[in-house]
Amino acid sequence: MAKYTPAREYDGSVKRIGFLSFGHWSDSYGSQVRTAADSLVQSLELAVAAEELGADGAYFRVHHFARQLGSPFPLLAAIGARTRTIEIGTAVIDMRYENPMYMAEDAGAADVISGGRLQLGISRGSPEQVIDGWRHFGYEPADGESDADLARRHADEFLEVIKGEGFAKPNPRPMFPNPPGLLRLEPHSEGLRDRIWWGAGSNATAQWAAVRGMNLQSSTLKFDETGEPLHVQQRKQIQAYREAWKAAGHAREPRVSVSRSVFALVDDRDRAYFGRETRDQDQIGFIDANTRAIFGRSYAAEPDVLVKELAADEAIAVADTLLLTVPNTLGVDYNAHAIESILKYVAPELGWR
């Protein structure tokens, strides 16, 4: 398969627009996604539909011990085989649960299948369904480490190994002939290292990611560090990230994404589902006993109103990528419609298309 090249260059206010799905499934009333098979197959179908509509990315959230998408690489590889242009990613993989070596092989394989379209978001993750779930996967923080330190250590190991440099001493009597020198993990995918993103919940972790040359993902949840609206805090986080990137002396330009729940009310289905949306203000909560967090508002309105509201979002304005969180349990047809409505009625008015 030929190596993927973006169809156009992006600058200024032009945005890459993708979707972000949690892949929920439930047999509750009204759900169109009732089993794990439904979730996986429909995730693939939505990615195909989104590509046909002209969307730029299909991203998936990873949660363990939950009726959601837990093992992303089979899905990413399958989407890579069925599509040709759309970026395929995660937002995010919880690195507390990951074996960096095995993950490097899986990521390399999925990226090779897709022709270099993988955009892999990784992070510490969020509070999970079970207590210290990573322990069930065989991982423990070292003495003096927190679980966040464990995630960052795994991330550093993963970043190192996907560079493609040899590190393992070959067997002098191997089963198959080896190339000369130390061996690396295979398959190695050239360029993947530049397509790793860090999901940052704070300004400090955004700066940490910048130093390591990772792109930045900022979601609808962030540590409440200043008491300001989420979009203002995110804009300042992105600014701090870019300053740290510049100070680190990286040669390439980084990418930055923000996630939003955005629904254009253009037909009766939209109005029935989201016409009475009440989350039009940020919310404050706690993600553990000591961490105050701010959760972003939803946008649901007629297209002309959405254009005005989104134009005032300071974080969207300074990001190059917008990920639209989708209500996947409403099914492929409705979610494709919701994505198309943003691409058709909202994005052009904002200069994103």
C-alpha positions as CSV (number, residue, x, y, z in Angstrom):
1,M,0.0,0.0,0.0
2,A,1.3,3.5,-0.8
3,K,2.3,5.7,2.0
4,Y,-0.4,8.1,3.1
5,T,0.0,11.8,2.2
6,P,-2.6,14.3,3.5
7,A,-4.8,15.6,0.7
8,R,-4.2,19.2,1.5
9,E,-2.1,21.5,3.6
10,Y,-3.6,23.0,6.7
11,D,-2.9,26.6,7.9
12,G,-4.6,29.4,9.7
13,S,-8.2,28.7,10.7
14,V,-8.6,25.6,8.5
15,K,-9.2,22.6,10.7
16,R,-8.9,18.9,10.4
17,I,-12.3,17.6,11.7
18,G,-12.7,14.1,13.0
19,F,-15.0,12.2,15.3
20,L,-14.2,10.6,18.7
21,S,-16.2,7.6,19.8
22,F,-16.1,5.8,23.2
23,G,-17.7,2.7,21.6
24,H,-20.3,2.2,24.3
25,W,-22.6,-0.8,24.0
26,S,-25.7,-1.4,26.0
27,D,-28.9,-3.5,25.6
28,S,-30.9,-0.6,27.1
29,Y,-34.0,0.8,25.4
30,G,-33.2,2.9,22.4
31,S,-29.6,1.7,22.0
32,Q,-28.6,0.8,18.4
33,V,-25.3,-0.8,19.8
34,R,-26.3,-3.7,22.0
35,T,-23.2,-6.0,21.9
36,A,-19.5,-5.8,21.7
37,A,-19.8,-7.0,18.1
38,D,-22.2,-4.2,17.3
39,S,-19.7,-1.7,18.7
40,L,-16.7,-2.9,16.8
41,V,-18.5,-3.4,13.5
42,Q,-20.3,0.0,13.7
43,S,-17.1,1.8,14.6
44,L,-15.6,0.5,11.4
45,E,-18.7,1.4,9.4
46,L,-18.8,4.9,10.9
47,A,-15.1,5.4,9.9
48,V,-15.9,4.4,6.4
49,A,-18.9,6.7,6.3
50,A,-17.0,9.6,7.7
51,E,-14.2,9.2,5.1
52,E,-16.9,9.3,2.4
53,L,-18.3,12.5,3.9
54,G,-14.9,14.2,3.8
55,A,-14.0,14.0,7.5
56,D,-10.4,13.9,8.4
57,G,-10.2,11.6,11.4
58,A,-11.7,8.6,13.1
59,Y,-10.6,8.4,16.8
60,F,-11.5,6.0,19.6
61,R,-11.3,6.2,23.4
62,V,-10.0,3.2,25.2
63,H,-11.4,2.0,28.6
64,H,-10.8,-1.3,30.3
65,F,-13.3,-3.4,32.4
66,A,-16.1,-1.5,30.7
67,R,-18.6,-2.1,27.9
68,Q,-16.6,0.1,25.6
69,L,-13.6,-0.2,23.3
70,G,-10.8,-1.8,25.2
71,S,-8.3,-3.2,22.7
72,P,-7.9,-0.7,19.9
73,F,-5.4,-2.2,17.5
74,P,-7.5,-4.8,15.8
75,L,-10.1,-2.1,15.2
76,L,-7.5,0.4,13.9
77,A,-6.0,-2.2,11.6
78,A,-9.4,-3.2,10.2
79,I,-10.3,0.5,9.5
80,G,-6.9,1.0,7.9
81,A,-7.7,-1.9,5.5
82,R,-11.1,-0.5,4.6
83,T,-10.2,3.2,4.1
84,R,-7.7,5.2,2.1
85,T,-7.5,8.8,3.4
86,I,-8.9,9.2,6.8
87,E,-6.6,9.5,9.8
88,I,-7.1,6.7,12.4
89,G,-6.4,7.3,16.0
90,T,-7.0,7.0,19.7
91,A,-7.8,9.6,22.3
92,V,-6.5,8.0,24.5
93,I,-4.8,4.7,25.3
94,D,-4.1,4.5,29.1
95,M,-0.4,3.7,29.3
96,R,-0.7,2.3,32.9
97,Y,-2.1,-0.8,31.2
98,E,0.3,-1.2,28.3
99,N,3.4,-3.3,27.6
100,P,5.5,-0.8,25.6
101,M,7.2,-3.6,23.5
102,Y,4.0,-5.4,22.5
103,M,2.3,-2.1,21.9
104,A,5.1,-1.0,19.6
105,E,4.6,-4.1,17.5
106,D,0.8,-3.7,17.4
107,A,1.1,0.0,16.5
108,G,3.6,-0.7,13.8
109,A,1.4,-3.3,12.2
110,A,-1.7,-1.1,12.3
111,D,0.3,1.8,10.8
112,V,1.8,-0.3,8.0
113,I,-1.7,-1.6,7.1
114,S,-3.1,1.9,6.9
115,G,-0.2,3.3,4.9
116,G,1.0,5.6,7.7
117,R,-2.3,7.1,8.8
118,L,-2.1,6.2,12.5
119,Q,-2.4,9.1,15.0
120,L,-1.9,7.5,18.3
121,G,-3.1,9.3,21.4
122,I,-1.7,8.0,24.7
123,S,-1.9,9.3,28.3
124,R,-2.1,8.5,32.0
125,G,-5.8,7.8,31.5
126,S,-8.7,8.7,33.7
127,P,-10.3,7.0,36.8
128,E,-11.3,3.5,35.7
129,Q,-14.1,1.0,36.4
130,V,-12.1,-0.9,38.9
131,I,-9.6,-0.1,41.6
132,D,-6.0,-0.1,40.3
133,G,-7.0,-2.0,37.2
134,W,-3.5,-1.9,35.8
135,R,-2.4,-4.3,38.5
136,H,-4.6,-7.0,36.9
137,F,-2.6,-6.5,33.8
138,G,0.6,-7.2,35.7
139,Y,1.9,-3.7,36.2
140,E,2.9,-2.0,39.4
141,P,4.4,1.4,40.1
142,A,8.0,1.1,41.2
143,D,9.0,2.2,44.7
144,G,8.3,5.9,45.0
145,E,6.2,6.0,41.8
146,S,2.6,7.0,41.4
147,D,0.3,5.5,38.8
148,A,0.9,8.6,36.7
149,D,4.6,8.0,36.9
150,L,4.0,4.4,35.8
151,A,2.1,5.7,32.7
152,R,4.8,8.2,31.8
153,R,7.6,5.6,32.2
154,H,5.7,3.2,29.9
155,A,5.2,6.1,27.4
156,D,9.0,6.9,27.4
157,E,9.8,3.3,26.8
158,F,7.3,3.1,23.9
159,L,8.6,6.3,22.4
160,E,12.1,5.0,22.5
161,V,11.4,1.7,20.9
162,I,9.3,3.0,18.0
163,K,12.3,5.1,16.8
164,G,13.4,1.9,15.0
165,E,16.9,1.7,16.4
166,G,18.3,-1.7,17.2
167,F,18.7,-2.7,20.8
168,A,18.5,-6.5,21.1
169,K,21.6,-8.7,20.7
170,P,20.9,-11.3,18.0
171,N,21.2,-15.0,18.6
172,P,24.4,-16.3,16.9
173,R,22.4,-19.4,15.7
174,P,19.0,-17.9,14.8
175,M,16.1,-19.7,13.2
176,F,16.2,-17.2,10.3
177,P,19.0,-15.0,9.0
178,N,19.3,-11.6,10.7
179,P,20.4,-8.3,9.3
180,P,23.7,-7.0,10.7
181,G,23.9,-5.3,14.1
182,L,21.4,-5.1,17.0
183,L,17.8,-6.0,16.2
184,R,14.7,-3.8,16.5
185,L,11.1,-4.7,16.9
186,E,9.2,-5.4,13.7
187,P,7.3,-4.2,11.8
188,H,8.8,-0.7,12.1
189,S,6.7,2.1,10.6
190,E,8.8,5.1,9.5
191,G,7.2,8.3,10.7
192,L,5.1,6.9,13.5
193,R,7.2,8.5,16.2
194,D,6.0,11.9,14.9
195,R,2.3,10.8,15.1
196,I,2.2,10.1,18.8
197,W,0.0,12.5,20.9
198,W,-0.3,13.0,24.6
199,G,-3.7,13.6,26.3
200,A,-2.8,16.3,28.8
201,G,-5.0,17.1,31.7
202,S,-2.9,19.9,33.0
203,N,-0.5,22.6,31.8
204,A,2.5,20.8,33.3
205,T,1.8,17.5,31.5
206,A,1.3,19.4,28.2
207,Q,4.7,20.9,28.7
208,W,6.1,17.5,29.5
209,A,4.7,16.2,26.2
210,A,6.2,19.1,24.3
211,V,9.7,18.3,25.6
212,R,9.3,14.8,24.4
213,G,8.1,15.8,20.9
214,M,4.5,14.5,21.2
215,N,1.5,16.2,19.7
216,L,-1.1,17.5,22.1
217,Q,-4.7,16.3,22.7
218,S,-6.8,18.4,25.0
219,S,-10.2,16.9,25.8
220,T,-13.5,18.1,27.3
221,L,-12.0,17.5,30.8
222,K,-9.1,19.4,32.3
223,F,-7.7,20.0,35.8
224,D,-9.3,23.3,37.0
225,E,-6.1,25.3,37.4
226,T,-7.4,28.9,37.2
227,G,-11.2,28.9,37.7
228,E,-11.7,30.2,34.1
229,P,-13.9,28.7,31.5
230,L,-12.6,25.5,30.0
231,H,-11.9,27.0,26.6
232,V,-9.8,29.8,28.1
233,Q,-7.8,27.3,30.2
234,Q,-7.3,25.1,27.2
235,R,-6.1,28.1,25.1
236,K,-3.5,28.9,27.8
237,Q,-2.5,25.2,28.0
238,I,-1.9,25.1,24.3
239,Q,0.1,28.3,24.5
240,A,2.3,26.8,27.3
241,Y,2.7,23.7,25.2
242,R,3.8,25.5,22.1
243,E,6.3,27.6,24.1
244,A,7.8,24.5,25.6
245,W,7.9,22.9,22.1
246,K,9.8,25.9,20.7
247,A,12.2,25.9,23.7
248,A,12.9,22.2,23.1
249,G,14.1,23.0,19.6
250,H,12.1,20.4,17.7
251,A,12.4,20.7,13.9
252,R,8.7,20.1,12.9
253,E,5.5,21.9,13.8
254,P,3.4,20.1,16.4
255,R,-0.3,19.3,16.1
256,V,-2.9,20.1,18.6
257,S,-6.5,18.8,19.0
258,V,-9.4,19.7,21.2
259,S,-12.5,17.6,21.7
260,R,-16.1,19.0,21.8
261,S,-19.7,17.8,21.8
262,V,-21.3,19.7,18.9
263,F,-24.7,19.1,17.4
264,A,-26.3,21.1,14.6
265,L,-30.1,21.1,14.9
266,V,-31.2,20.7,11.3
267,D,-34.0,18.1,11.5
268,D,-36.5,16.6,13.8
269,R,-34.2,13.9,15.0
270,D,-31.6,16.4,16.1
271,R,-34.2,18.4,18.0
272,A,-35.6,15.3,19.6
273,Y,-32.2,14.1,20.8
274,F,-30.5,17.4,21.6
275,G,-33.0,20.2,21.3
276,R,-33.3,20.4,25.1
277,E,-29.6,20.0,25.8
278,T,-28.9,21.5,29.2
279,R,-25.1,21.2,29.4
280,D,-24.6,24.7,27.9
281,Q,-22.2,25.7,30.7
282,D,-19.0,24.1,31.9
283,Q,-19.3,21.8,34.9
284,I,-17.0,21.4,37.9
285,G,-16.3,18.0,39.5
286,F,-13.7,15.9,41.1
287,I,-11.9,13.0,39.3
288,D,-10.4,11.8,42.6
289,A,-10.5,13.0,46.2
290,N,-8.0,15.9,45.6
291,T,-8.3,16.8,42.0
292,R,-10.8,19.5,41.0
293,A,-11.6,19.3,37.3
294,I,-13.6,21.3,34.8
295,F,-15.8,19.5,32.2
296,G,-16.6,21.2,29.0
297,R,-20.1,22.3,27.9
298,S,-22.0,20.8,25.0
299,Y,-22.9,22.8,21.9
300,A,-26.4,22.1,20.4
301,A,-28.2,24.7,18.4
302,E,-29.3,25.8,14.9
303,P,-26.2,26.1,12.6
304,D,-26.2,29.9,12.6
305,V,-26.1,30.0,16.4
306,L,-23.4,27.3,16.5
307,V,-21.2,29.4,14.2
308,K,-21.3,32.3,16.6
309,E,-20.8,30.1,19.7
310,L,-17.9,28.1,18.2
311,A,-16.2,31.3,16.9
312,A,-15.9,32.5,20.5
313,D,-14.2,29.2,21.7
314,E,-10.6,30.3,22.2
315,A,-9.2,26.8,22.3
316,I,-10.8,25.7,19.0
317,A,-9.4,28.9,17.5
318,V,-5.7,27.9,18.2
319,A,-6.0,24.2,17.6
320,D,-5.5,22.6,14.1
321,T,-7.8,19.6,14.8
322,L,-11.3,19.4,16.2
323,L,-12.6,16.0,17.4
324,L,-16.4,15.8,17.6
325,T,-17.5,13.4,20.3
326,V,-20.3,11.2,18.9
327,P,-23.2,9.5,20.7
328,N,-22.3,6.1,19.2
329,T,-25.3,4.2,20.7
330,L,-27.6,6.2,18.4
331,G,-26.2,4.2,15.5
332,V,-24.1,4.7,12.3
333,D,-26.7,6.5,10.2
334,Y,-27.5,9.1,12.8
335,N,-23.8,9.8,13.7
336,A,-22.9,10.1,10.0
337,H,-25.7,12.6,9.7
338,A,-24.4,14.5,12.8
339,I,-20.9,14.7,11.3
340,E,-22.2,15.7,7.9
341,S,-24.2,18.5,9.4
342,I,-21.1,20.1,11.0
343,L,-19.1,19.6,7.8
344,K,-21.8,21.0,5.6
345,Y,-23.5,23.8,7.6
346,V,-21.0,24.9,10.2
347,A,-17.4,24.4,9.2
348,P,-17.6,26.4,5.9
349,E,-19.1,29.4,7.8
350,L,-16.1,29.4,10.2
351,G,-13.5,29.1,7.5
352,W,-12.6,25.5,8.5
353,R,-13.4,24.2,5.0
